Amino acid sequence: MTQPTHSRSEVRQGMQIDWDVPIQMNDGLVLRADVFRPLGAGKHPVLLSYGPYAKGLAFQEGYPSAWQKMVSDHPDVPHNSSNLFQNWEVVDPEKWVPDGYVCVRVDSRGCGRSPGFVDHFSPRETQDFHDCIEWAGVQNWSNGKVGLSGVSYFGINQWQVASTNPPHLAAMCIWEGASDWYRDMTHHGGILSTFWANWYDMQVKTVQYGLGARGPKSKATGEWVCGDETLDDKTLAANRCSFGDDILSHPLDDDYHRERSAQWDRITVPFLSAGNWGGQGLHLRGNSESFMRAASKQKWLEMHGLEHWTHFYTDYGVAIQKRFFAHFLKGEDNGWDKEPAVRLQVRHTDHFEERMEKNWPIDRTQWQRLHLNPVGHLLSNTQVTQACDASFEAQGNGLTFMSEPVEHDTEITGPLAAKLWASSNTTDADVFVVLRVFTPDLREVTFAGAIDPHTPVAQGWLRASHRELDTKLSKPFRPYHTHRKPQPLAPHEPVELDIEIWPTSVVVPAGYRIALSVRGKDYIYAEKTGLKLSNFKNELRGCGPFLHDDPRDRPEEIFAGKTTLHFGPQHDSYLLIPVIPSS
């Protein structure tokens, strides 16, 4: 018979490490956590993370391609650490415990060494996270102040648990963490993203509790990463939700999505929200939306580039996090309270420049309309005066509208939107819009994205039947759709589409051109790149793993017709861009 998991403690790398510490949830289930803390007695602030990636699986073992690229490009990441305790998307305790922090990693329900039923971002998980925070806040090594930290999943669920206001929660650092389960994550503009179904296969089922001896061993402890029980496939399947199918079965923004999303009016804890310009398709929108909408009085927004996980671990990112947490968890008077609210790594074609701002969107933004003209496929300051139209195959490459060369370096930083008038010969149409930049000789400029090495400047999506706007939440630069009551198209009749384009930053050099592509399918940088990461199924062709290619969501009889764009005095179509004047 399999013996129950027992906790144990040891001293390693100058830390007291408690392995597999039990934390009982309010329904009686016991989750397991690893606790890294300073030696000796004393009470310390806590950095806590709760998630599904298995606390015993080393970053280097579980995500080798991401780790190898990061440490090759950024040698400061592995410096001053044995890297034995590196985990995917959570802090390295060897860089935090010496500063007087306790680092707590909890395996979420049903994953790693914690038993239970896997149901991601569910109210049950949120309650578990709440219980873990309150447990950490009263331990004899805790000063009663708990901070939440982590990337992606470990950021997303911070928004959710903050909505429950745990008494011991003192600060949060959400590093590239989406916040709206529907708009940010499962349905872009109402179009199903296949990311989560594939992610579930590659990154969760592979570390589910009960794999036991069929799973990996921890390099740090020599124990089975996925628990000491070894269960059969049928039992494992019964212990987890059907994640991809669950999402597919909820095509609207219903209660399933609302209970897995942030409740902005209930989030009052101080936070630092760090987003990535290249995070198109998952996190970027949530990081900026949080700054605009959360009720917290003390909140900061940081926006950077490069890969999804990189700056969380670089000296740049760690230094920012340490100043933030030292102020709120240790009470240090380090000037953080006077820190400008917005820190931007403004993106150029070949480098970044840091700049501080007071607000987001930036106060001095000059909102400029670039009108779409099918004659010459132009983007210009002049509205089309004659009624006309242009059509494309509804699941095809669409049409691209390009500006004249810009006369001087032009910074575009902030949220964007497109207004289109469109019709279909069927009852619906999916519209994909892509903001692009081209060199004087018409070569596209792409950027290293959060996942994909060749991302465009910005992207937006909208299913035409989901065009209904929430008039209270919509802004000219950020249309907000209800996604509650689909409005099918009458074939060949134009409808007005207001399309949210996720935020961006780019300084377009003089002589370059701005372009907007209106497509019927995902952006493709190149049909064949040969680029893959170990934790994703698909080749990286421009959108990373954030694709919209499930035929069950886009049946050909509806979405493979012909889409027509309409122009003229009654159908003004334009791109709204945030131009930042030179200081």
N, C-alpha and C positions, 0 to 999 in steps of 0.2 A: 504493500500500500504506500502511496506517495505521502511523504511526511509534510505537514504544513510548513509554510515559509516562516522562518524565524529571523528576527533582526539580530545584528551583531555590530560591534564597534571596534575601530582600530585607528591608529595614528599613521598617516602616510602623507608625504610631501608637505609636512608642516601643518597638517590639518587633522582635526578629529572627524572621522567619517563614520556615520551611522548608516549601515546598509539595511534596506528593506524594513524601514520603520513603519509600524502599522498605524493607519489613520482610519478610525471608524466613521462611516457616513451615517446620516440620520435615519437610514433604513436598515442599519446594522451591517452592511457590507464593509469589509476592510480593504482599503487600498494600500499600496506600498510606496514608500518614498525613500530616497537617499538624501541624507542631510550632511552637508559639508560645513564645518564650523571652526572658528578659531580655537586654539588649545587653551585649556584652563577654564576656570569659572568666569562668569560674566554674562551680561545681557547685551545682545547685539541686534541690529536691524536685520530683517529677513528679506531675501529676494526669492520669490516662489514662482514656479512654473508648473502647469498641469497640462498634460497632453499625451498623445497616442503613440509617440515614436519610439518608445522603449528606452528607459533611462539607462539600461545597461549596454545599449548598442552604441559603440563609438562612432563619431562622425566619420572617421577615416574608413571604418568598416562598412557602414551602412550607405554612405554617399561618397564613394571614393573619387569620382570624377570631379564633383564640386569641391571637395577638400583639396585635391591636388592642384587645381587651377587657382584656388584662393591663396594657398601658401606659396605657390610659385610666383604669383603676381604681387603678393603682399606679405613679404617675410616678417613684417611686424606682428602678423597674426599668431604664428607659433612661437615667437620669441618670448623668453622668460616663462616658459611653461613646459612641463613634461609632456603635455597634451594627452596624457593617459585618460583624463576625465572629460575630454571634449565630447559633447553631444550635439546632435543636429539642432541648430536654432535656439539654443539656450546658452547662458553664460558659462564661461570656463571658470570653475571655482578657484583655480590656482591664481587667477588675476583679480579675484574679489575677496576671498577670505582673508588674505593678508591686510586688506584695508578695513577689516573688522565687520564683515558681513557674514551672515549665515545663508548658504545657498541650499534651497530645498527643491528637489525634483520629484514630482509625483507622476507615476504612471496612471493615466486615466482609466476609467472603468473598462475592463475587458481587454486592455492592452498591456504589453510588457509583462510585469510581474503582478499586475492587479487583476483579479478575476472580475467577472460580471458581463453584462450585455453591452455590446458596442453600439452606441447611437450618438453620432457626432453632433456637437453643438445643441443637443437637446436640453430641455429644462432639467432633466435628471443630471446631466453633466454640469450644468451651471450650478445646481445645488451642491454637487460634489465639490466643485471649485470653491464655492462659498464656505463649505465646511472645512476645507483644507486651510483656507486663509485664517479662519477663526481658531483652528487647532494650532497653527504656527504662532498666532499672536499671544498665546498663553503658555507656551513652553518655558521651561526654566532658563533656557539660553536666549530667549527672545526679549527685546526691549518693548514689545507690544506694537511695533510699527512694521507692517508688512508691505513690501513693494512687489509689484508684478512686473515680470520681465520676460522677453522672448520675441522671436520672429514668427510671423505667419500665424499658424494655428495658435501658438502661444501668445499672439497678440489679439487675434480675433476674439478668443473667449474672454479676454480682459474686458472688452466692451460689454459683453453679456453679464459677467459677474458684477461689474461695477454698477449695473442697473439695479442690483439687489442691495447695494450699499452695506457691505460687510463692515462691522464696527472697527475692525483692526486694519482695514485697507487704508494705507496712507498715501500711496503714490503709484502711478503706472507708467511704464515705458512700453508703448505699443510700436514695435519696429516692423513696419510693413504688414499691417493687420487690417483686413477688410472689416466692415461693420454691418452691412446690409446683406442678409443672406440671399435675398432675391436679386437686387440690383447690382451688387458688387460681385456676387459669387456664382449663383446658379443660372441666372437668366439675364443676359446682357440685352437691355432694351426689349425684354420679353423672349429672346431667343436662347434656347437651352445651351449651356456650356457643357461639353463632355469631359471637362477637366476632372470633376469630382469622381465620376465612375472609374476613370483610369487611375487616379490617385489612390483610390480605395484598394484597387488590386495591387498596386506597386508598393505602397507605403504603409498600409494598415494591416491587410491580411497577412503580410509577411512578418508582422510582429505581434499578432494577436495572442493574448494569453491562452495557454493550452497547447501551443506548438511544442513547448518543452524540448525534449531531446531531438525533435525534428527541426528546431530553430537554431540560431546562433548562440555562441557562448560569449560572455562578457570578458573582454581583455583585462578589465580591472579586477574582477572578482573570480573569474573562472566558473561562474554559475550560469545556468541557462537564462538567457535574456527574457524568454517568454514564459517564465514560470517553471516549476518543477513537475507539474502534471503534463502528460503527453496525451492529448485527446485526438480522437479520429476526426476525419473531415466532416462527417455528418454533424457531430456535436459542435465543432467549431462554427459551422454554418448556422446552426440553431442559436448560437451565442452572439450573433451579430445581425444588424439590420441589413436590408437590401438597399444599400445607400443610393446607388445610381438609379434604381427603379423607383425608390421613394421620391427622389427629386423629380424624375420624369412624371410621376403621377400627380405632381402639384405644379401645374403650368402657370398659375396665377399667384399673386402676392397674398396668400391666404394666411390662416393662423399658423400653419406649419412653418412658414417663413418668418412671420412676425415674432414668434416665440424664440427664434434663433437669431434675432437681430438686436442691435443696440436700441435702447430707449433713451434718447438724448436728454429728455427733460429730467431723467432720474440720475444722470451721471454728473456727480458733483466733485469727485476726487481730483486732485491735481494730476495732470498727465503731460507727457511728452509724446507726441505722435510723429513718427519718422517715416516718411514715404519715399518712394522711388519713382522718378520720372519714367522709367522703363517698366513699371508695374502694370502695364495695360492688360486688363483681363482678370485681375484679382484684387490687389491690395490698394492701389493708388487712390481710387475714389474714396475708400473708407478713411484713409489718413487725412485727406483734405476736408471731407465732409464732417469729420469729428470736430475739427477746429472751428468750423462755421456754426455747428449746431449744438454741441454738447453744453450742458448747463454749467459746467465747471468754470469758476472764476479765474483759476490759475491753470492756464493751458498754453502749450507751446507746440509749434509745428516746425519740423525740420524736413527738408526735401533734398534728396541726393540722387546719384546715378549708380552705375555699375550693377553687378549681379545682386540678386535678391538677398543673399545672406552676408555679403562681403563686409559692408561698413559696420555691421553689428559687432564684428570681431576686430576691425582695424583699430589702431591707436586713436584715430580721429573719432570713431564712434564710441569707443569705450570711454574716452575722456569726457564726452558730452554726457553719457549716461551716468558717470561717476559724480559729476558736478550736480546733476539733477537729483540723484538719489541721496547724496550727502546732505543736500539742503533739506529735503523733506523727510528722510528717515533718520538722519543723525542730528538734525537741527543746526547744521553748520551755516554760519553767516558768510557764505562764499560768493555773494553777489548774484546768485542765480535768480533771485526774485527781481533783479533789475535787468535780466537778460531780455533782449528784444524778443517779441512773441514769435517771430518768424525768422528762421535761418534757411537760406536757400543756397544750394550749389547750382548756380546758373549754368546751363549747359551750352557750350559752344561746340562747333563741329569737331574740335580736337582736344578740348580741355574743359574744366569747370572753374568758375570763379565764385567765391563765397560772398554773399551779401546779406545783410540783415534788413528786415522790414518790420513794420508795426502790425500789419493786418494782411489777411488773405480773403478775397483777392487783394492785390496790392493797391493801396489808396490812389496812386497817381495813374492807374491804368487808363489808357485811351482805347475805348472799345471801337473797333473798326470793322465795317462791313465790306466784305469782298463778294461781289455779285457773280453768280455763275451765268455764263453766256455760252450757249451751244455753238454759236457761230465762232469758229476758231478754238472752241473749248477753252475759253478764257476765264480767269478770275480777275476782276477789275473793280475799281471804285464806282463804275458807272452801271446803273440799273438798265436791264434790257427793256426796250421801249415797244418792241413788237412781239405779239404772242407767237410762240413757237414751242416745239417739243423735241425730245431725243429719247430713243429707246435702247434697251439692252436686254440680253437674255437674263432672266431673273436669277439664275444661279451662275452667272458668268462674271467676267472681269470688269464689266461696267464701263464707266466713262471717267476720264480724268480732266480736270479743269486747272489750268496753270496760269500763274501771273506773269507779267513782264518781269525782267530782272529788277530786284529792289535796288534803289539808288544809293542807299547807305546801309550800314549794319543795322539790322532791325531785330530788337528783342521781343519775342512772344513768350510771355510767362503768365500762366493762370489757366482758369477753366475756359472752355470754348463751347460753341454750339453751331449747329447748321439748321437752317430752315429750308426745307425742300417742299415742292408740290409734286406729288407722284400719283400714278394710277397703275393698275395691273389689268391684265386680261383674265385674271382669276379673282378670288375673293380675299387674297392677302399677298403680301410681299415682305421679304426681309431685306433691310437696307443696311449696308456696312459702309461707313464713311472713314476715310483714312487721310489724315493730314501728312503731307510729305514735303521734302525739300530736295531741290535738284541743283547741281553745279551749273556753271555757265554752259558747259558742253553736255548738259542734260543727263548726267549720271546721278542716280539717287543717293542721297546721304542717309545712311542708317546709323543706329546707335546700339551699343551694348545694352540690352534690356535686362530686366530682372531675371529672366530665364533664357531668352533667345538672344544670340549675339548680333542679330540684324533686325532690330525693330524700327518701325517708322516713327515719326515725331509724335503722333497721337492717333487714337481711334475712338469711334463711337458706333453704336448699333441701335436699330429700332425695328421691331415688327410693326408693320403699318396698322394692323388691327389693335395694337396697344398704344395708339397715339393719344389717348385721352390724358390730359394734363391735370395735375393737382394744382389748382390756381393759387392756393395759399403758399405752397412750398416752391413753386416754380419761380425762377429768376431768368432774365434774358440770357445770362451766361450759363445757366444750369437748369434746363427744363427738367421737371420732375413728373414722371408719369405714374398714374395710379396702378396700372397692371391688375385691375380688378374686374373690368367689364370689357371684354374684347368687342371691337366694332368692325365687323367684316366689311370689306370693300365692295362697292358696286362696280362690276367690271367696267373699265375704261373711264371711270369718273375720278377726277383728281381730288386728292385730299391733302390737307396741310400737315406736314410732319416736322415737329421740332425735335431735333436729335441732340442729346447730350454727348459731347466729346470730352473724354476724360482730360484732366489738367496736364499741362506740359510746360517745358521751358526749352527754348532754343534761341540762340542769337544767329539770325540768318545773315551771312556775310553779303556785302555789297556785290551785286552781279549775280547772285543766286536767285532761284525762283521758288515761290511757294505754290503748292498744288493740293487740290482736294480730289480724291478718287471716291466715286460713288459706285459701289459694287453690289453684287448679289451673293458674295461668299467671302470667306476670310482672306485677309491680305496674305500675299505670298511674295517673299523677297526673291526666292529661287525655288524652282521645282525640286531640285536635288542639291542638297548641301553636304550630306554625309555626316551631319553633326547630330549627336545625341548625348544625353546625360543618363547616367546609370539608373536614375530613379523615375524616368519618364519613358513611355512607350513609343512616342512618335518622334520622327525626325524633326529637327528644328528648322523650319522654313520661313520664319518671320513672325509668327504669333506664339512660338513656344508650344506649351500644351493647352493653351486656352483657345480651343477650337469649337466650332458650332456645326458639327457634321453628323449629327444623329438623324438618320432618315425617318425615325419615328416622330421626331419633332418637326421635320421639314418634308412632309410627303410631297412627292413630285407633282401630283395632280393639283396641288395648291401653290407650291413654291418653285415650280420649274417652268413657269410661263414666261411672259414678257413684261418688264417694268418700263414705264415711260415717265420721264421727268418733264415738267411743264414750266415754262418761263414766260415773262412778259409783265405788263403793268398789274394784272390781276393775280399773278403767280410769281411774285418776287422771291427768288431763291438765292440765298447768300450764306457765307461763312462768317461767323462773328469771332474775331480774334482779339486777344488782350495785348495790345502794343504798349511796351514800357518805354517811355521817353528816356533819353540819356540824361544822366544827372549832371 
